[in-house]
Structures are given as structure tokens and as C-alpha cells.
Amino acid sequence: MHMKFYIYTFGCQMSEHDSEYMAAVLLEKGYSSTEEESQADIVLVNTCCVREKVEHKIFTKLGRLVKLKKKNRELIIGVTGCYAQLAGEVIKRRMPLVDFVLGTQEIRRLPVVIDRLRSLRQGWDKMPEEGKQLRGFPCGFRRRSPVQAMVTIIEGCNNFCAYCIVPFARGKERSRAAEEIEREVKEAAAKGYIEVLLLGQNVNSYFDPSNNSISFADLLIKIHQVEGIERIRFITSHPKDFSYRLVETIRDYHKICNHVHLPVQSGSTRILKLMNRKYSRDEYMEKIEWLKREVPEIGISTDIIVGFPEETEDDFQQTIRLVKEVKFDGIYSFKYSPRPLTKANQYPDTVPEEVKGRRLMELQGLQKRIQLRKNQSLVGRVVEILVDNVSKKDPLALCGRTSSNRIVNFKGGAELMGKFLRVKIIRAGPNSLFGERV
């Protein structure tokens, strides 16, 4: 009988892609997946470490799994991902019934570790080694989305922003060869995927390790030439490396979507300096101006942290003014929480928790109003979407995305999945649109 696995994922799209990859390598080895955790013989918890709140959720999840294991001693529990990379010994100490921990660069070893546990039940595996080769997606196995293929182009980060633990969890920047990336994209196209999402902690610092003259913009142009791929997205960009040439490339190559996620983190140059972001408010705004001038239909989203150490009310109001000026299409906003190993962990956490909470509510309230106004301005317009999922609003409806990354819900059958459609917007909410086919 095939052993069944279930993967629970915390974190960003890189974590989602890691989970997708783990599923593929297990399927390749003859395991089968299940959507029911209670039916699984193997449960993997793929972790994140960006915020302290997520750590609490991870241990809550592991605590529930350990209770299951006490009833079923044959259950295999594994912990992977960023938090596993950083805190394997903590997990081992707090959750001794967890069978193994694998960090971010050891996913390829997953089937070997599980096979060994099955045969020997010998428990803890060693922590990962550095310098593992970047992986491509296993041939012949499905991805989670029927439409979009996620493709890693660069892993790790060299920026060491004062609040960010990612460089410690993911290591130094390591780019994949352009030829290897192009081959993976072609394989995805051959399987019917029509959109690719290029992933990296900082895609703008990509360079081909075998040919330093190939930049991120050059890579986009190469992928644009792949037959069968109709849309190209990428995430995440760092403002300090975001070039005018990249803006021109988005403008000039129609397959590249009109959407950029450009994290600002704060509207105060003083706070940006404390964060070690390596750009000023004015430099960020210059890049926003480039985008809006050259790509008028551009959708821009961002990340913002409120309550960073030493953030005054004036610093926060500078962030509010920047948000009002840019009018972002989406914001991922968070209260600052100190992370181990980071420079900011040494700063006194001077902003009271209740002030952080108030600032977050003010920011999110403002952004909700901005998004609602922007979405309402589209009512009556006809837009093109790529149908990519079942609607979260209505299980009998579908949803798709515009090039600028707006979600549109509409009535339609499963045969429309993966199709480009023209849809008239009939209603708008702050987070999504509602339309009808034309």
C-alpha cells in the first residue's frame, strides 16, 4: 500500500513552492498525496520564521500533530523550511516526538530520510549542510496550480535588512543558470502551463552564474520568447536594485504582467536607514514615478512594517502620506516583532504594543478605502483575465486575474480554467471585483 503524505505550509510563495517541490519529489518516489491530514501516514510542516506570531502557530500545529502521534505511533512528522533551518534544536527540545527536521537547502534528501525512518525508525536526522545546489522542478509531476508554474530563479539574500531573518534562514544569494531556468519554463509550457511566477527573495539582483552579463531583465526577455507561456510574473523586488531598464522591459514585452510588488517598509527615510534598506523615501518615489509614467496600467503592491524601534508618530505619518500619494493596489502590513540574529533585535523596542496596534489599524483602514475607490473606478469597464482558480466567494464560480493582479470573480464552468476571457466589471469590493462574461 502506498504511504500517503500531507503538507501544511506556513509563509510566503517561496515556502509554497518548497511545499510544491516536496510533494513532487515524494510523488516521484511512489508516495501518494492526501487532502485529509487524518488519512496521512506522513505529515510535513513547512515553516516560516519572518514573524514571531508564526512561530507560535507552528508550535500549536506541532502540538496537535504530536497528540495524533500518541494515538498512532507509526505516524511520521517532519518539520522543514526556514524555521527548521534556524531552530532545529529548539524544535527537537520542545517536540521530541517530531521525527526529523530538514532546513531550506535539504529538501532533495526528503525521500531518503523518510525511507530510512520507515525501515529503521531511528529518529533525528542531522541538520543540513551548506552549499547545496539549487534545484529545478522534477520532470513529469504536477504543480498545485493548473495554470501557473512557480520557478525559483534565485535563493537567499545578501541585504541583511535590520529586521529580517531571511538571510540567516535562506543563506547567501545563489542564482540559477539562465539555461536551466529556461529549460524548466519550457517543460512547464509543454505540460500546458501558460503563466510562470519567477521567485526569489530579491529577483532584481539575479545574474547568471555562468554568464554575468545576463541580468534579470535579460532573463525576462529570454522567458518571453518561450512558446506557450503567455504571462510572466515575478516576486519579490528590492527597491535599491530596481532599475529603469527593468521598467522598460515590463513596458516593451507584453507577456510580462503589469504588476510589481515593491516593498517600501516605511515612508520615513530615517526609519529606512535604521532598517538598513539602502534607499531613501525620495529614491523609492522616483521608481514609483518611473513605473506610473512608462506603464500607466501598472498595479503596485508593497510591504509595510509599523512600530519599528524608534518610529515616532511623525515617522508613521510620513508612511501614511506616502501611501496616500502612491495609492498602492495592495499592502501587506505588519506590526514589528523582533527576530533573533537580526540587528534590530539589539535595538530597544521603544514603541508600545498598543501604539503598534493603533498604527496598524490606521494604515489598514486607509488602504482599504484606497483599494475600494480604485476598484470601484473599474465598474463598467471590460478587462481581460486569465482564469486560474475557483472563487473563494462562491464555490460555484471561478476567478481570474488581470495583468495588474486584480482578482475578478464570475460565474462559469470548469472548462474555462486556464482560458483568457473578457469580463465586464459589475461590482467592486476592496479586495476583489465581480464581473460577467462579454
HUURQUI-V812435 format. One record per residue. N is the residue number from 0. RES is the residue in one small letter. BURIAL is I if it has 16 or more other C-alpha atoms within 10 Angstrom, else O. Layout:
# HUURQUI-V812435
n=N res=RES burial=BURIAL
n=N res=RES burial=BURIAL
This chain:
# HUURQUI-V812435
n=0 res=m burial=O
n=1 res=h burial=O
n=2 res=m burial=O
n=3 res=k burial=I
n=4 res=f burial=I
n=5 res=y burial=I
n=6 res=i burial=I
n=7 res=y burial=O
n=8 res=t burial=I
n=9 res=f burial=I
n=10 res=g burial=I
n=11 res=c burial=O
n=12 res=q burial=I
n=13 res=m burial=I
n=14 res=s burial=I
n=15 res=e burial=I
n=16 res=h burial=I
n=17 res=d burial=I
n=18 res=s burial=I
n=19 res=e burial=I
n=20 res=y burial=I
n=21 res=m burial=I
n=22 res=a burial=I
n=23 res=a burial=I
n=24 res=v burial=I
n=25 res=l burial=I
n=26 res=l burial=I
n=27 res=e burial=O
n=28 res=k burial=O
n=29 res=g burial=O
n=30 res=y burial=I
n=31 res=s burial=I
n=32 res=s burial=I
n=33 res=t burial=O
n=34 res=e burial=O
n=35 res=e burial=O
n=36 res=e burial=I
n=37 res=s burial=O
n=38 res=q burial=O
n=39 res=a burial=I
n=40 res=d burial=I
n=41 res=i burial=I
n=42 res=v burial=I
n=43 res=l burial=I
n=44 res=v burial=I
n=45 res=n burial=I
n=46 res=t burial=I
n=47 res=c burial=I
n=48 res=c burial=I
n=49 res=v burial=I
n=50 res=r burial=I
n=51 res=e burial=O
n=52 res=k burial=O
n=53 res=v burial=I
n=54 res=e burial=I
n=55 res=h burial=O
n=56 res=k burial=O
n=57 res=i burial=I
n=58 res=f burial=O
n=59 res=t burial=O
n=60 res=k burial=O
n=61 res=l burial=I
n=62 res=g burial=I
n=63 res=r burial=O
n=64 res=l burial=I
n=65 res=v burial=I
n=66 res=k burial=O
n=67 res=l burial=O
n=68 res=k burial=I
n=69 res=k burial=O
n=70 res=k burial=O
n=71 res=n burial=O
n=72 res=r burial=O
n=73 res=e burial=O
n=74 res=l burial=I
n=75 res=i burial=I
n=76 res=i burial=I
n=77 res=g burial=I
n=78 res=v burial=I
n=79 res=t burial=I
n=80 res=g burial=I
n=81 res=c burial=I
n=82 res=y burial=I
n=83 res=a burial=I
n=84 res=q burial=I
n=85 res=l burial=I
n=86 res=a burial=I
n=87 res=g burial=I
n=88 res=e burial=O
n=89 res=v burial=O
n=90 res=i burial=I
n=91 res=k burial=I
n=92 res=r burial=O
n=93 res=r burial=O
n=94 res=m burial=O
n=95 res=p burial=O
n=96 res=l burial=I
n=97 res=v burial=I
n=98 res=d burial=I
n=99 res=f burial=I
n=100 res=v burial=I
n=101 res=l burial=I
n=102 res=g burial=I
n=103 res=t burial=I
n=104 res=q burial=I
n=105 res=e burial=I
n=106 res=i burial=I
n=107 res=r burial=I
n=108 res=r burial=O
n=109 res=l burial=I
n=110 res=p burial=I
n=111 res=v burial=O
n=112 res=v burial=I
n=113 res=i burial=I
n=114 res=d burial=O
n=115 res=r burial=O
n=116 res=l burial=I
n=117 res=r burial=O
n=118 res=s burial=O
n=119 res=l burial=O
n=120 res=r burial=O
n=121 res=q burial=O
n=122 res=g burial=I
n=123 res=w burial=I
n=124 res=d burial=O
n=125 res=k burial=O
n=126 res=m burial=I
n=127 res=p burial=I
n=128 res=e burial=O
n=129 res=e burial=O
n=130 res=g burial=O
n=131 res=k burial=O
n=132 res=q burial=O
n=133 res=l burial=O
n=134 res=r burial=O
n=135 res=g burial=O
n=136 res=f burial=I
n=137 res=p burial=O
n=138 res=c burial=O
n=139 res=g burial=O
n=140 res=f burial=I
n=141 res=r burial=I
n=142 res=r burial=I
n=143 res=r burial=I
n=144 res=s burial=O
n=145 res=p burial=I
n=146 res=v burial=I
n=147 res=q burial=I
n=148 res=a burial=I
n=149 res=m burial=I
n=150 res=v burial=I
n=151 res=t burial=I
n=152 res=i burial=I
n=153 res=i burial=I
n=154 res=e burial=I
n=155 res=g burial=I
n=156 res=c burial=I
n=157 res=n burial=I
n=158 res=n burial=I
n=159 res=f burial=I
n=160 res=c burial=I
n=161 res=a burial=I
n=162 res=y burial=I
n=163 res=c burial=I
n=164 res=i burial=I
n=165 res=v burial=I
n=166 res=p burial=I
n=167 res=f burial=I
n=168 res=a burial=I
n=169 res=r burial=I
n=170 res=g burial=I
n=171 res=k burial=I
n=172 res=e burial=I
n=173 res=r burial=I
n=174 res=s burial=I
n=175 res=r burial=I
n=176 res=a burial=I
n=177 res=a burial=I
n=178 res=e burial=O
n=179 res=e burial=O
n=180 res=i burial=I
n=181 res=e burial=I
n=182 res=r burial=O
n=183 res=e burial=I
n=184 res=v burial=I
n=185 res=k burial=I
n=186 res=e burial=I
n=187 res=a burial=I
n=188 res=a burial=I
n=189 res=a burial=O
n=190 res=k burial=I
n=191 res=g burial=I
n=192 res=y burial=I
n=193 res=i burial=I
n=194 res=e burial=I
n=195 res=v burial=I
n=196 res=l burial=I
n=197 res=l burial=I
n=198 res=l burial=I
n=199 res=g burial=I
n=200 res=q burial=I
n=201 res=n burial=I
n=202 res=v burial=I
n=203 res=n burial=I
n=204 res=s burial=I
n=205 res=y burial=I
n=206 res=f burial=I
n=207 res=d burial=I
n=208 res=p burial=O
n=209 res=s burial=O
n=210 res=n burial=O
n=211 res=n burial=O
n=212 res=s burial=O
n=213 res=i burial=I
n=214 res=s burial=I
n=215 res=f burial=I
n=216 res=a burial=I
n=217 res=d burial=I
n=218 res=l burial=I
n=219 res=l burial=I
n=220 res=i burial=I
n=221 res=k burial=O
n=222 res=i burial=I
n=223 res=h burial=I
n=224 res=q burial=O
n=225 res=v burial=O
n=226 res=e burial=O
n=227 res=g burial=I
n=228 res=i burial=I
n=229 res=e burial=I
n=230 res=r burial=I
n=231 res=i burial=I
n=232 res=r burial=I
n=233 res=f burial=I
n=234 res=i burial=I
n=235 res=t burial=I
n=236 res=s burial=I
n=237 res=h burial=I
n=238 res=p burial=I
n=239 res=k burial=O
n=240 res=d burial=O
n=241 res=f burial=I
n=242 res=s burial=I
n=243 res=y burial=O
n=244 res=r burial=O
n=245 res=l burial=I
n=246 res=v burial=I
n=247 res=e burial=O
n=248 res=t burial=I
n=249 res=i burial=I
n=250 res=r burial=I
n=251 res=d burial=O
n=252 res=y burial=O
n=253 res=h burial=O
n=254 res=k burial=I
n=255 res=i burial=I
n=256 res=c burial=I
n=257 res=n burial=I
n=258 res=h burial=I
n=259 res=v burial=I
n=260 res=h burial=I
n=261 res=l burial=I
n=262 res=p burial=I
n=263 res=v burial=I
n=264 res=q burial=I
n=265 res=s burial=I
n=266 res=g burial=I
n=267 res=s burial=I
n=268 res=t burial=I
n=269 res=r burial=O
n=270 res=i burial=I
n=271 res=l burial=I
n=272 res=k burial=O
n=273 res=l burial=I
n=274 res=m burial=I
n=275 res=n burial=O
n=276 res=r burial=I
n=277 res=k burial=I
n=278 res=y burial=I
n=279 res=s burial=I
n=280 res=r burial=I
n=281 res=d burial=O
n=282 res=e burial=O
n=283 res=y burial=I
n=284 res=m burial=I
n=285 res=e burial=O
n=286 res=k burial=I
n=287 res=i burial=I
n=288 res=e burial=O
n=289 res=w burial=O
n=290 res=l burial=I
n=291 res=k burial=O
n=292 res=r burial=O
n=293 res=e burial=O
n=294 res=v burial=I
n=295 res=p burial=O
n=296 res=e burial=O
n=297 res=i burial=I
n=298 res=g burial=I
n=299 res=i burial=I
n=300 res=s burial=I
n=301 res=t burial=I
n=302 res=d burial=O
n=303 res=i burial=I
n=304 res=i burial=I
n=305 res=v burial=I
n=306 res=g burial=I
n=307 res=f burial=I
n=308 res=p burial=I
n=309 res=e burial=O
n=310 res=e burial=I
n=311 res=t burial=O
n=312 res=e burial=O
n=313 res=d burial=O
n=314 res=d burial=I
n=315 res=f burial=I
n=316 res=q burial=I
n=317 res=q burial=I
n=318 res=t burial=I
n=319 res=i burial=I
n=320 res=r burial=O
n=321 res=l burial=I
n=322 res=v burial=I
n=323 res=k burial=O
n=324 res=e burial=O
n=325 res=v burial=O
n=326 res=k burial=I
n=327 res=f burial=I
n=328 res=d burial=I
n=329 res=g burial=I
n=330 res=i burial=I
n=331 res=y burial=O
n=332 res=s burial=I
n=333 res=f burial=I
n=334 res=k burial=I
n=335 res=y burial=I
n=336 res=s burial=I
n=337 res=p burial=I
n=338 res=r burial=I
n=339 res=p burial=O
n=340 res=l burial=O
n=341 res=t burial=I
n=342 res=k burial=I
n=343 res=a burial=I
n=344 res=n burial=I
n=345 res=q burial=O
n=346 res=y burial=O
n=347 res=p burial=O
n=348 res=d burial=I
n=349 res=t burial=O
n=350 res=v burial=I
n=351 res=p burial=O
n=352 res=e burial=O
n=353 res=e burial=O
n=354 res=v burial=O
n=355 res=k burial=I
n=356 res=g burial=O
n=357 res=r burial=O
n=358 res=r burial=I
n=359 res=l burial=I
n=360 res=m burial=O
n=361 res=e burial=O
n=362 res=l burial=I
n=363 res=q burial=I
n=364 res=g burial=O
n=365 res=l burial=O
n=366 res=q burial=I
n=367 res=k burial=I
n=368 res=r burial=O
n=369 res=i burial=I
n=370 res=q burial=I
n=371 res=l burial=I
n=372 res=r burial=O
n=373 res=k burial=I
n=374 res=n burial=I
n=375 res=q burial=I
n=376 res=s burial=O
n=377 res=l burial=I
n=378 res=v burial=I
n=379 res=g burial=O
n=380 res=r burial=O
n=381 res=v burial=I
n=382 res=v burial=I
n=383 res=e burial=I
n=384 res=i burial=I
n=385 res=l burial=I
n=386 res=v burial=I
n=387 res=d burial=I
n=388 res=n burial=I
n=389 res=v burial=I
n=390 res=s burial=I
n=391 res=k burial=O
n=392 res=k burial=O
n=393 res=d burial=O
n=394 res=p burial=O
n=395 res=l burial=O
n=396 res=a burial=I
n=397 res=l burial=I
n=398 res=c burial=I
n=399 res=g burial=I
n=400 res=r burial=I
n=401 res=t burial=I
n=402 res=s burial=I
n=403 res=s burial=I
n=404 res=n burial=I
n=405 res=r burial=I
n=406 res=i burial=I
n=407 res=v burial=I
n=408 res=n burial=I
n=409 res=f burial=I
n=410 res=k burial=I
n=411 res=g burial=I
n=412 res=g burial=O
n=413 res=a burial=O
n=414 res=e burial=O
n=415 res=l burial=O
n=416 res=m burial=I
n=417 res=g burial=I
n=418 res=k burial=O
n=419 res=f burial=I
n=420 res=l burial=I
n=421 res=r burial=O
n=422 res=v burial=I
n=423 res=k burial=I
n=424 res=i burial=I
n=425 res=i burial=I
n=426 res=r burial=I
n=427 res=a burial=I
n=428 res=g burial=O
n=429 res=p burial=I
n=430 res=n burial=O
n=431 res=s burial=I
n=432 res=l burial=I
n=433 res=f burial=I
n=434 res=g burial=I
n=435 res=e burial=I
n=436 res=r burial=O
n=437 res=v burial=O
